Amino acid sequence: MLATARKMREEEEGFTLIELLIVIVILGVLSAVVVFSVGGITDRGKAAACAADVSTVTVAGEAYIAQSPIGAVAATMGDLQTAGFLHSVPTDVTYKVDAAGKNFTVAAGAGC
């Protein structure tokens, strides 16, 4: 029994250094592909979030006009928040009222 165990141990072979290096290189290439794929996903997510913020502020501005007795336009996004139409003011959206104070425009800011 002891002789059989010794013989099996002597015949046991491991991986060579070249085989281990090849596996490490393959894993490195696969991880690089994953990293670049995830980078594109986050960019699309940020663009979708910006579009959603613009849409939310637009709807809030229209709701403010509809609820206002004289159809007044909110001067700032802070007014929309104070009136309860926005939970918080998005930082990456611009809100502008024309000189006459009758119309507003909403656009994605520099952060988008």
N, C-alpha and C positions, 0 to 999 in steps of 0.2 A: 504494500500500500504506500509506504513512504517512497519507495523507488518510483512508483507511478506518478506521484505528486512532483518529485524532482524532475522527472522527464518532461512532464507537461509544462513546468516552469521554464525549463531550458528551451523548449520549442516555441514558447510564447513570443510573439513579435508585436511591436508597437508601431505607431505612426512615425514616419520619417519627418525631418524638419521641413522638407519641400512640401509634403502633403499638408502639414499644418499651415505653412505660409500661403498655400493656394486657397485653403479654406478661409483664412483671415482676409485675403484680398477679395474673395467673392462676397463675404459678409460686408466689407467696406463698400463695395460697389452697390450692393442692395440697399444699404443704409443711405447712401448718397441719393439714390433714386427716390426713396421715401421722403427725405428731407425736402427735395425740390418739389415733389408733388404736394406736400402739405403747405408749402409757401404759397402756391397758387390758390389753394382753398381759402386761406385766411384773407387774401386780397379780395376775392369775390364776396366774402362775408362782410368785409368792411364797406364795400360798395353797396351791398344790399341794405346794410344798416343806415347808411347815409340817405339812400332813397326812401327808406321808411320814415326817417326823421323829417325829411322834406314834406312827405305826404301828411304826416301827423300835424305839423305846424300849419300846413295849408288848410286842413280840415278844421283845426282849432280857430284859425282866422275867419273862416267862413261861418263857423258856429257863433263866433263873437258878433259878427255883423248881423246874423239872423236874430240873435237874442237882444241886440241893442235896439232901443225904441226908435231911434232915428237913423239906424243903419250905419252907425259910426264904425270906423276902422280902428282897431287897437294900435296904439302908437308904437309899442314895443312887445317883444315876446314876454317880458315881465308882466305886462298888462293881461296877456292871455293866461299866464299862470295865476295871477291874482284873481281873475274872474273864474278860475276853476276849469279852464279848458285844456290846460297843460299841467301835467304832474310836476315836471321839471323842465327847465330851459335847456335845449340841446346846444352844445358849444360849437358844433360843426355846421350849423345852419345859419344863413343870413336872412333877416326879415327886414324889408324896407317898405316904407309907406311913401307914396308919391307926394309931390309938393302940395297938391290940393287936399290931401288927406282922405281921398275917396277910394283908393285902390292900394293893394299891397302886393309885393312879390316875395316869393320864398325861393331860395337857391341854396345849393350845397356850398359850404364855405371852403376855406383853404385846407382844412383837415381831411376833406373827402378826396 
